[in-house]
């Protein structure tokens, strides 16, 4: 919990500017307190907590209590069980009463952690187990609730701002429907889906909830919206959201400065009629993740090269890392927030495409390829999205960008031009097509700007260019055989083995859980790819943390379980 001393309106503005300019220094100098203002001995020193009071934080931080308060405030809520679910058996009973599918989620949760969708009794039992374990690990509170799962909805949230004088505003909406594992990936403001009447209704309900808990400061009320524009309260986040910059872009308000003013006791400077929607803003969450594995399994490593695209106009990058930083298994894998702004949605998306092309990240696997594909996909461009966008568009998983015939020719022309390395305009013939390539190559730079027949391209090269003779001879080189991994269960990510469900000698069937891996506060069940007999689990128990850790030569935690054919002896096959 962060507390700072803010004296005047002028100083609150200056503090915000210094905060962004001197973030590393500020983080080391600001004092940290337990937030119980009435008990804090520092209260006499004039130190004020920037944010809502403890009542609002506790009430809205508990999903069970917040849902009851929302009902009392006449806010639309999702049908479900409003109490605490005691065990897996009760979870199954409640799920049957509500009707499948259901959402199981942590009462104290947030950020997609401790959440599972269940379509039947078996998934309910499994979801209860994983959600309670994740909730305990992430929030120290394993209480769960169950509610009806709204299939194929949009995730739209309302930014609210309230002071200590019973004034509250809604600052329009943010569309956050592009998600994986219930965590946001791409956000934009405003939404392409809302009409003025629905926007006003959602905003008024969000303000009603804020006033019901006497909220003061900036906060976010999240809703699920179905295809008929019916909306249902999801949760309230009593803090500044990751995606708040896109609201700042379209309203012109500095939310951090407004929070500081509210904390000092000033009334809001604006009325509801003063809040505009000017232009369009898009935010992409850049993660150290492998997008080719479940749309983003965590990746770790050291940033050997890092260059933000700040030279592109109307681009903002909020990050907490730099070249040489380590991405570990202990924290969220987010590298940065990449924000672009335009006079309309098309301009904002075009700038985002350019910014992603100019973002240099090396040393860790990242999700920029997925982000770029999302923002240029026809469905996204048309605004035809939901929380199921990624699995709907990529049912077999993300496979990367598929080059068109023209893009292949352009890439070959660029590679040829790079190979020649002349500082002049070149004409390259590819498959009978002549392409004019213009560029001044600088191989010391990770980026290169190229013009091909008048079309501008930004490239990051990692090419293998062969002479004609080498290319002809390469077809005679033997190819490395693909490893047969069906008999080996290998963790797709580094992490801690928090549970092992089998032991050597056990017979397992295809799809059976073998172990559970926890990485970055998320738990993942690893299952057998085929039926067999467990012959080896090379695990060592960590006596201090009471969990299983499997060490590799790189000191990263991994899990390997070898299965044997039960009819072919005890050796691995």
C-alpha positions as CSV (number, residue, x, y, z in Angstrom):
1,X,0.0,0.0,0.0
2,X,1.5,3.3,-1.1
3,X,1.1,6.6,0.8
4,X,2.5,9.9,-0.2
5,X,2.3,13.5,1.2
6,X,0.5,15.9,-1.2
7,X,-0.1,19.5,0.0
8,X,-1.5,21.6,-2.8
9,X,-3.1,21.1,-6.2
10,X,0.1,22.5,-7.9
11,X,2.3,20.1,-5.9
12,X,0.0,17.2,-6.8
13,X,0.6,17.9,-10.5
14,X,4.3,18.3,-10.0
15,X,4.5,15.1,-8.0
16,X,2.8,13.1,-10.8
17,X,5.3,14.4,-13.3
18,X,8.3,13.6,-11.1
19,X,6.8,10.2,-10.4
20,X,7.0,9.2,-14.0
21,X,10.4,10.8,-14.6
22,X,12.0,9.4,-11.5
23,X,10.2,6.1,-11.0
24,X,13.2,4.0,-9.7
25,X,14.2,6.7,-7.3
26,X,10.6,7.2,-6.1
27,X,10.1,3.5,-5.5
28,X,13.1,3.4,-3.2
29,X,12.2,6.5,-1.3
30,X,8.4,6.3,-0.7
31,X,7.3,5.0,2.6
32,X,5.1,1.8,2.9
33,X,2.5,1.4,5.6
34,X,-0.2,-1.0,6.7
35,X,-3.4,0.7,5.4
36,X,-5.5,1.1,8.6
37,X,-5.7,4.9,8.6
38,X,-7.5,5.1,12.0
39,X,-4.7,3.1,13.6
40,X,-1.7,4.5,11.8
41,X,0.7,6.5,14.0
42,X,1.7,8.4,10.8
43,X,-1.7,10.0,10.5
44,X,-0.5,12.9,12.7
45,X,2.4,13.5,10.3
46,X,-0.1,14.5,7.6
47,X,0.5,11.4,5.5
48,X,-2.6,10.4,3.4
49,X,-3.4,7.1,1.7
50,X,-4.0,7.7,-2.1
51,X,-7.0,5.6,-2.8
52,X,-10.3,4.6,-1.3
53,X,-10.8,3.9,2.4
54,X,-10.5,0.5,4.0
55,X,-14.3,-0.1,4.0
56,X,-14.5,0.3,0.2
57,X,-11.4,-1.8,-0.4
58,X,-12.6,-4.6,1.9
59,X,-16.2,-4.6,0.6
60,X,-15.3,-4.6,-3.1
61,X,-12.3,-6.8,-2.6
62,X,-14.5,-9.6,-1.5
63,X,-16.5,-10.9,-4.5
64,X,-19.2,-12.4,-2.3
65,X,-19.8,-9.2,-0.3
66,X,-19.5,-7.0,-3.4
67,X,-22.1,-8.9,-5.2
68,X,-24.6,-8.5,-2.3
69,X,-23.8,-4.7,-2.2
70,X,-24.3,-4.5,-6.0
71,X,-27.7,-6.1,-5.7
72,X,-28.7,-3.7,-3.0
73,X,-27.5,-0.8,-5.2
74,X,-29.8,-2.0,-8.0
75,X,-26.9,-3.0,-10.2
76,X,-27.5,-5.9,-12.6
77,X,-25.8,-9.1,-11.3
78,X,-25.1,-12.6,-12.6
79,X,-27.3,-15.3,-11.2
80,X,-25.4,-17.6,-8.8
81,X,-24.7,-18.7,-5.3
82,X,-24.0,-15.7,-3.0
83,X,-22.3,-17.7,-0.1
84,X,-19.0,-19.5,0.4
85,X,-18.7,-22.9,-1.3
86,X,-17.5,-25.3,1.4
87,X,-16.2,-28.3,-0.6
88,X,-16.2,-30.0,-4.0
89,X,-19.4,-31.9,-3.3
90,X,-21.2,-28.7,-2.4
91,X,-19.8,-27.1,-5.5
92,X,-21.3,-29.8,-7.7
93,X,-24.7,-29.5,-6.0
94,X,-24.7,-25.7,-6.5
95,X,-23.5,-26.0,-10.1
96,X,-26.4,-28.3,-10.9
97,X,-28.9,-26.0,-9.3
98,X,-27.6,-23.0,-11.2
99,X,-27.2,-25.0,-14.5
100,X,-24.1,-25.6,-16.5
101,X,-21.9,-23.9,-17.5
102,X,-20.8,-22.2,-14.3
103,X,-17.9,-20.0,-13.3
104,X,-15.9,-20.9,-10.2
105,X,-13.8,-18.0,-8.8
106,X,-12.0,-16.8,-5.8
107,X,-13.8,-14.5,-3.5
108,X,-10.7,-12.4,-3.0
109,X,-9.4,-12.9,-6.5
110,X,-8.5,-10.8,-9.4
111,X,-6.3,-10.8,-12.6
112,X,-7.8,-14.1,-13.8
113,X,-6.3,-16.1,-10.9
114,X,-8.4,-18.6,-9.1
115,X,-11.0,-18.8,-11.9
116,X,-12.3,-21.9,-13.8
117,X,-15.2,-22.5,-16.1
118,X,-17.0,-25.8,-15.5
119,X,-19.3,-27.6,-18.0
120,X,-20.0,-30.7,-16.0
121,X,-19.6,-32.3,-12.5
122,X,-16.0,-33.5,-13.2
123,X,-14.8,-30.1,-14.3
124,X,-16.6,-28.6,-11.3
125,X,-14.6,-30.8,-8.9
126,X,-11.3,-30.1,-10.7
127,X,-12.1,-26.4,-10.9
128,X,-12.9,-26.2,-7.2
129,X,-9.5,-27.9,-6.4
130,X,-7.4,-25.6,-8.7
131,X,-9.3,-22.4,-7.9
132,X,-9.0,-22.9,-4.2
133,X,-5.2,-23.7,-4.4
134,X,-4.5,-20.7,-6.7
135,X,-6.6,-18.4,-4.5
136,X,-4.7,-19.5,-1.4
137,X,-1.3,-19.1,-3.1
138,X,-2.1,-15.7,-4.7
139,X,-4.4,-14.0,-2.1
140,X,-4.0,-16.1,1.1
141,X,-7.8,-16.7,1.0
142,X,-9.2,-19.9,-0.6
143,X,-12.9,-19.0,-0.4
144,X,-14.8,-19.6,-3.6
145,X,-18.1,-18.6,-5.1
146,X,-20.0,-20.0,-8.1
147,X,-22.2,-18.2,-10.6
148,X,-23.7,-18.7,-14.0
149,X,-21.2,-18.5,-16.8
150,X,-22.3,-16.0,-19.5
151,X,-21.2,-17.8,-22.7
152,X,-19.5,-15.7,-25.4
153,X,-19.8,-12.3,-23.7
154,X,-17.9,-9.1,-24.1
155,X,-15.9,-7.8,-21.1
156,X,-16.5,-4.1,-20.8
157,X,-15.6,-2.0,-17.8
158,X,-16.5,1.5,-16.6
159,X,-13.9,3.9,-15.1
160,X,-15.2,5.8,-12.1
161,X,-13.8,8.7,-10.2
162,X,-15.2,9.9,-6.9
163,X,-14.2,12.4,-4.2
164,X,-14.9,12.8,-0.5
165,X,-17.8,15.2,-1.1
166,X,-20.3,12.7,-2.5
167,X,-19.4,13.6,-6.1
168,X,-18.8,10.7,-8.6
169,X,-18.3,10.5,-12.4
170,X,-18.1,7.7,-14.9
171,X,-15.3,8.3,-17.4
172,X,-16.7,6.1,-20.2
173,X,-15.8,2.5,-20.9
174,X,-12.9,0.2,-21.9
175,X,-13.4,-2.9,-24.0
176,X,-11.2,-5.7,-22.6
177,X,-12.6,-8.8,-24.4
178,X,-9.4,-10.1,-25.9
179,X,-8.2,-12.5,-23.2
180,X,-6.5,-15.7,-22.5
181,X,-6.9,-17.6,-19.2
182,X,-9.4,-14.9,-18.1
183,X,-6.6,-12.3,-18.3
184,X,-6.7,-9.3,-20.6
185,X,-4.4,-9.0,-23.6
186,X,-5.7,-6.2,-25.8
187,X,-7.9,-3.3,-24.5
188,X,-9.4,-0.3,-26.3
189,X,-11.4,2.8,-25.5
190,X,-14.2,3.4,-26.3
191,X,-15.9,0.1,-27.2
192,X,-17.2,-0.5,-30.8
193,X,-20.2,-2.2,-29.3
194,X,-21.9,0.3,-26.9
195,X,-24.5,2.8,-28.0
196,X,-24.9,6.0,-26.0
197,X,-27.9,4.7,-24.0
198,X,-26.2,1.5,-22.9
199,X,-23.0,3.5,-22.1
200,X,-25.1,5.8,-19.9
201,X,-26.9,3.0,-18.2
202,X,-23.7,1.2,-17.4
203,X,-22.0,4.4,-16.2
204,X,-24.9,5.3,-13.9
205,X,-25.0,1.8,-12.3
206,X,-21.2,2.0,-11.8
207,X,-21.5,5.4,-10.1
208,X,-24.4,4.0,-8.0
209,X,-22.2,1.2,-6.7
210,X,-19.4,3.6,-6.0
211,X,-21.7,5.8,-3.9
212,X,-23.1,2.8,-2.1
213,X,-19.7,2.1,-0.6
214,X,-18.8,5.8,-0.2
215,X,-16.0,5.3,-2.7
216,X,-13.4,8.0,-3.2
217,X,-10.5,7.9,-5.7
218,X,-10.3,6.2,-9.1
219,X,-11.8,2.7,-9.5
220,X,-13.2,0.4,-12.1
221,X,-16.5,-1.5,-12.3
222,X,-16.3,-4.4,-14.6
223,X,-19.3,-5.9,-16.5
224,X,-20.0,-8.8,-18.8
225,X,-22.2,-7.8,-21.8
226,X,-24.1,-10.3,-23.9
227,X,-25.0,-10.1,-27.6
228,X,-28.3,-8.2,-26.8
229,X,-26.4,-5.6,-24.7
230,X,-27.7,-6.9,-21.4
231,X,-24.9,-6.2,-18.9
232,X,-24.1,-7.8,-15.5
233,X,-21.8,-6.7,-12.7
234,X,-18.6,-8.8,-12.5
235,X,-16.4,-7.0,-9.9
236,X,-15.0,-3.7,-8.8
237,X,-11.3,-3.0,-8.7
238,X,-10.5,-0.5,-6.0
239,X,-7.3,0.7,-7.6
240,X,-5.9,2.1,-10.8
241,X,-6.2,-0.5,-13.6
242,X,-3.4,-1.6,-15.8
243,X,-5.3,-0.3,-18.8
244,X,-6.1,3.2,-17.3
245,X,-3.9,5.0,-19.9
246,X,-6.4,4.5,-22.7
247,X,-9.1,6.3,-20.7
248,X,-6.6,9.2,-20.1
249,X,-6.1,9.3,-23.9
250,X,-9.8,9.7,-24.8
251,X,-10.8,12.0,-21.9
252,X,-7.7,14.1,-21.5
253,X,-7.8,13.5,-17.7
254,X,-4.7,12.6,-15.7
255,X,-6.1,9.9,-13.4
256,X,-3.1,9.8,-11.1
257,X,-3.2,13.5,-10.6
258,X,-7.0,13.3,-9.9
259,X,-6.4,10.6,-7.3
260,X,-3.8,12.8,-5.6
261,X,-6.2,15.7,-5.5
262,X,-9.0,13.5,-4.1
263,X,-6.7,12.2,-1.4
264,X,-5.9,15.8,-0.4
265,X,-9.6,16.5,0.0
266,X,-10.3,18.6,-3.1
267,X,-13.7,18.2,-4.8
268,X,-13.8,16.9,-8.4
269,X,-13.1,19.7,-11.0
270,X,-15.4,18.2,-13.6
271,X,-19.1,17.5,-14.1
272,X,-20.5,14.5,-16.0
273,X,-21.3,16.6,-19.0
274,X,-17.6,17.6,-19.2
275,X,-16.4,14.1,-19.9
276,X,-15.7,13.7,-23.6
277,X,-14.8,10.9,-25.9
278,X,-12.0,12.3,-28.1
279,X,-10.4,9.9,-30.6
280,X,-9.6,6.3,-29.9
281,X,-6.9,4.5,-27.9
282,X,-5.6,0.9,-27.9
283,X,-3.4,-0.9,-25.3
284,X,-1.5,-4.1,-25.9
285,X,0.0,-6.0,-22.9
286,X,3.4,-7.1,-23.9
287,X,4.2,-10.4,-22.0
288,X,7.3,-12.6,-21.7
289,X,5.2,-15.5,-22.9
290,X,5.3,-18.1,-25.7
291,X,2.1,-17.4,-27.7
292,X,2.4,-20.7,-29.6
293,X,1.7,-22.6,-26.3
294,X,-1.9,-22.0,-25.1
295,X,-1.8,-18.4,-26.3
296,X,1.0,-17.6,-23.9
297,X,2.8,-19.8,-21.4
298,X,5.3,-17.9,-19.3
299,X,8.9,-17.5,-20.6
300,X,11.9,-16.6,-18.5
301,X,15.3,-15.3,-19.3
302,X,17.4,-12.1,-19.5
303,X,16.6,-9.2,-21.9
304,X,19.7,-9.2,-24.0
305,X,18.4,-6.4,-26.2
306,X,15.4,-4.1,-25.5
307,X,14.3,-1.1,-27.4
308,X,10.9,0.6,-27.0
309,X,9.1,2.1,-30.1
310,X,9.0,5.6,-28.6
311,X,10.0,7.2,-31.9
312,X,6.6,6.4,-33.3
313,X,4.1,9.3,-32.9
314,X,1.3,9.0,-30.3
315,X,2.9,6.0,-28.6
316,X,3.2,5.6,-24.8
317,X,5.1,2.7,-23.2
318,X,4.7,2.0,-19.4
319,X,7.4,-0.5,-18.3
320,X,9.4,-1.5,-15.3
321,X,12.3,-3.2,-17.0
322,X,15.3,-2.3,-19.1
323,X,18.0,-4.0,-21.2
324,X,19.7,-6.6,-19.0
325,X,16.6,-7.2,-16.7
326,X,15.8,-10.7,-15.7
327,X,12.3,-12.2,-16.2
328,X,11.8,-14.7,-13.4
329,X,9.2,-17.3,-12.5
330,X,8.2,-15.4,-9.3
331,X,6.3,-12.5,-10.8
332,X,3.8,-11.7,-13.5
333,X,5.4,-12.0,-16.9
334,X,4.2,-8.6,-18.2
335,X,7.1,-6.6,-19.8
336,X,5.2,-3.4,-20.6
337,X,2.0,-1.7,-21.6
338,X,2.0,-0.4,-25.1
339,X,-0.5,2.3,-25.8
340,X,-1.3,4.1,-29.1
341,X,-3.8,6.9,-29.8
342,X,-5.5,8.2,-33.0
343,X,-8.2,10.5,-34.1
344,X,-10.3,7.3,-34.9
345,X,-10.0,3.6,-34.4
346,X,-8.3,2.9,-37.7
347,X,-5.5,5.4,-37.0
348,X,-5.0,4.0,-33.5
349,X,-4.7,0.5,-34.8
350,X,-2.4,1.5,-37.6
351,X,-0.1,3.2,-35.1
352,X,-0.2,0.1,-32.9
353,X,0.8,-2.1,-35.8
354,X,3.7,0.2,-36.5
355,X,4.7,0.3,-32.8
356,X,4.7,-3.5,-32.5
357,X,6.8,-3.8,-35.7
358,X,9.4,-1.4,-34.1
359,X,9.5,-3.0,-30.7
360,X,12.8,-4.9,-30.1
361,X,12.8,-7.6,-27.4
362,X,15.5,-10.3,-27.5
363,X,16.5,-12.8,-24.9
364,X,13.1,-14.0,-23.9
365,X,10.1,-15.3,-25.9
366,X,7.4,-12.7,-26.1
367,X,3.8,-12.3,-27.5
368,X,4.3,-9.5,-30.0
369,X,3.5,-11.8,-32.9
370,X,0.2,-12.7,-31.4
371,X,-0.7,-9.1,-30.5
372,X,0.0,-8.0,-34.1
373,X,-2.1,-10.8,-35.6
374,X,-5.0,-9.8,-33.3
375,X,-5.1,-6.2,-34.2
376,X,-5.0,-6.8,-38.0
377,X,-7.4,-9.7,-38.0
378,X,-10.6,-8.9,-40.0
379,X,-12.9,-9.9,-37.1
380,X,-11.1,-7.6,-34.7
381,X,-11.0,-4.7,-37.2
382,X,-14.7,-5.1,-37.7
383,X,-15.3,-5.1,-33.9
384,X,-16.8,-8.6,-33.9
385,X,-15.1,-9.8,-30.7
386,X,-15.9,-11.6,-27.5
387,X,-13.9,-13.2,-24.6
388,X,-13.7,-16.3,-26.8
389,X,-12.0,-14.5,-29.6
390,X,-8.7,-16.3,-29.4
391,X,-10.0,-19.9,-29.2
392,X,-12.6,-19.1,-31.9
393,X,-10.1,-17.5,-34.4
394,X,-7.3,-20.0,-33.6
395,X,-9.1,-23.3,-32.7
396,X,-5.8,-25.2,-33.1
397,X,-3.7,-22.7,-31.3
398,X,-1.8,-19.7,-32.6
399,X,0.5,-20.7,-35.4
400,X,2.0,-17.3,-36.3
401,X,1.5,-15.1,-39.3
402,X,1.0,-16.8,-42.6
403,X,2.8,-14.9,-45.3
404,X,0.9,-14.0,-48.5
405,X,2.6,-14.7,-51.9
406,X,3.5,-11.0,-52.2
407,X,4.9,-10.9,-48.6
408,X,7.0,-13.9,-49.4
409,X,8.4,-12.2,-52.5
410,X,9.0,-9.0,-50.6
411,X,10.9,-10.9,-47.8
412,X,13.0,-12.7,-50.4
413,X,13.8,-9.3,-52.1
414,X,14.8,-7.8,-48.7
415,X,17.0,-10.8,-47.9
416,X,18.7,-10.5,-51.3
417,X,19.2,-6.8,-50.9
418,X,20.7,-7.3,-47.4
419,X,23.0,-10.0,-48.8
420,X,24.3,-7.6,-51.5
421,X,24.5,-4.8,-48.8
422,X,24.7,-1.9,-51.3
423,X,23.7,1.6,-50.2
424,X,21.8,2.2,-53.4
425,X,18.4,1.3,-54.8
426,X,18.2,-2.2,-56.1
427,X,15.9,-4.1,-58.4
428,X,15.4,-7.7,-57.4
429,X,13.6,-10.3,-59.4
430,X,11.6,-12.9,-57.5
431,X,9.5,-15.6,-59.3
432,X,9.5,-13.4,-62.4
433,X,8.4,-10.3,-60.5
434,X,10.7,-7.3,-60.4
435,X,10.7,-5.5,-57.1
436,X,12.5,-2.2,-56.3
437,X,14.1,-2.2,-52.9
438,X,15.4,1.0,-51.3
439,X,17.2,1.1,-48.0
440,X,20.4,2.2,-46.2
441,X,21.4,-0.9,-44.3
442,X,22.8,-0.5,-40.8
443,X,23.6,-3.9,-39.5
444,X,24.4,-2.5,-36.1
445,X,20.7,-1.6,-35.6
446,X,18.1,-4.2,-34.7
447,X,15.6,-2.4,-36.9
448,X,15.7,-1.5,-40.6
449,X,13.2,0.6,-42.6
450,X,12.8,-0.7,-46.2
451,X,10.7,0.6,-49.1
452,X,9.6,-2.0,-51.6
453,X,7.8,-0.6,-54.7
454,X,6.7,2.4,-52.6
455,X,5.4,0.2,-49.7
456,X,7.1,0.9,-46.4
457,X,8.2,-2.1,-44.3
458,X,9.9,-2.3,-40.9
459,X,12.0,-5.5,-40.4
460,X,13.9,-7.1,-37.6
461,X,16.2,-9.5,-39.3
462,X,17.1,-12.9,-38.1
463,X,17.8,-14.5,-41.5
464,X,19.9,-17.3,-42.9
465,X,21.0,-16.4,-46.4
466,X,22.7,-19.0,-48.6
467,X,24.5,-18.7,-51.9
468,X,22.8,-20.5,-54.8
469,X,25.3,-23.4,-54.5
470,X,24.8,-23.7,-50.7
471,X,21.0,-23.7,-51.2
472,X,21.2,-26.5,-53.8
473,X,23.5,-28.6,-51.6
474,X,21.4,-28.1,-48.4
475,X,18.7,-30.4,-49.6
476,X,21.2,-33.3,-49.2
477,X,21.8,-32.5,-45.6
478,X,20.1,-35.0,-43.3
479,X,17.3,-33.6,-41.2
480,X,17.2,-34.0,-37.5
481,X,14.6,-36.6,-36.4
482,X,11.7,-35.2,-34.4
483,X,11.8,-36.4,-30.8
484,X,9.0,-38.8,-29.8
485,X,7.7,-37.2,-26.7
486,X,4.5,-39.3,-26.3
487,X,6.3,-41.3,-23.6
488,X,7.6,-38.3,-21.7
489,X,5.6,-35.7,-19.8
490,X,7.6,-32.5,-19.9
491,X,6.6,-29.3,-18.4
492,X,6.0,-26.6,-21.0
493,X,7.2,-23.9,-18.7
494,X,9.5,-23.5,-15.7
495,X,7.7,-23.6,-12.4
496,X,7.2,-25.4,-9.1
497,X,5.7,-28.9,-8.9
498,X,3.1,-28.4,-6.2
499,X,1.4,-31.8,-6.6
500,X,2.4,-35.2,-8.0
501,X,-0.7,-37.4,-8.6
502,X,1.1,-40.7,-9.4
503,X,4.1,-42.7,-8.3
504,X,6.5,-45.1,-10.1
505,X,4.7,-48.3,-11.0
506,X,1.2,-46.7,-11.4
507,X,-0.8,-47.5,-14.5
508,X,-2.2,-44.3,-16.1
509,X,-4.6,-43.7,-18.9
510,X,-4.5,-41.1,-21.6
511,X,-5.7,-37.7,-20.3
512,X,-5.0,-38.6,-16.6
513,X,-3.4,-35.9,-14.4
514,X,0.2,-36.7,-13.6
515,X,1.3,-33.5,-11.7
516,X,0.4,-29.8,-11.2
517,X,2.9,-27.1,-12.0
518,X,2.7,-23.6,-10.5
519,X,4.3,-20.7,-12.4
520,X,3.7,-17.0,-11.8
521,X,0.9,-17.8,-9.4
522,X,-1.1,-19.9,-11.9
523,X,-1.5,-23.6,-11.6
524,X,-1.5,-26.0,-14.6
525,X,-2.4,-29.6,-14.7
526,X,-0.1,-31.8,-16.8
527,X,-1.8,-34.9,-18.2
528,X,-0.5,-38.1,-19.9
529,X,-0.5,-38.0,-23.7
530,X,-1.1,-41.8,-23.8
531,X,-1.8,-44.8,-21.6
532,X,1.2,-46.4,-19.9
533,X,3.1,-47.2,-16.7
534,X,5.0,-44.6,-14.7
535,X,8.6,-45.8,-14.5
536,X,10.4,-42.7,-13.3
537,X,9.7,-39.4,-11.6
538,X,13.0,-37.7,-11.1
539,X,11.9,-35.3,-8.4
540,X,13.6,-34.0,-5.3
541,X,11.7,-32.7,-2.3
542,X,12.5,-29.2,-1.2
543,X,12.4,-29.4,2.6
544,X,12.0,-25.7,3.2
545,X,9.0,-25.0,1.0
546,X,7.5,-28.5,1.2
547,X,7.0,-28.6,-2.6
548,X,8.5,-30.8,-5.3
549,X,11.2,-29.1,-7.4
550,X,12.9,-30.7,-10.4
551,X,16.1,-29.1,-11.3
552,X,17.8,-29.0,-14.7
553,X,21.3,-28.0,-15.6
554,X,20.2,-24.4,-16.2
555,X,18.7,-24.3,-12.6
556,X,15.2,-23.9,-14.0
557,X,12.4,-26.0,-12.6
558,X,11.0,-28.5,-15.0
559,X,9.1,-31.8,-14.8
560,X,9.8,-35.0,-16.6
561,X,7.8,-38.1,-16.1
562,X,8.7,-41.1,-18.2
563,X,5.9,-43.6,-19.1
564,X,6.5,-47.2,-20.1
565,X,4.3,-49.6,-22.1
566,X,2.7,-51.7,-19.4
567,X,3.1,-54.8,-21.6
568,X,6.7,-54.2,-22.6
569,X,8.5,-54.5,-19.2
570,X,9.6,-51.7,-17.0
571,X,12.0,-49.8,-19.2
572,X,11.0,-46.6,-21.0
573,X,9.8,-46.9,-24.5
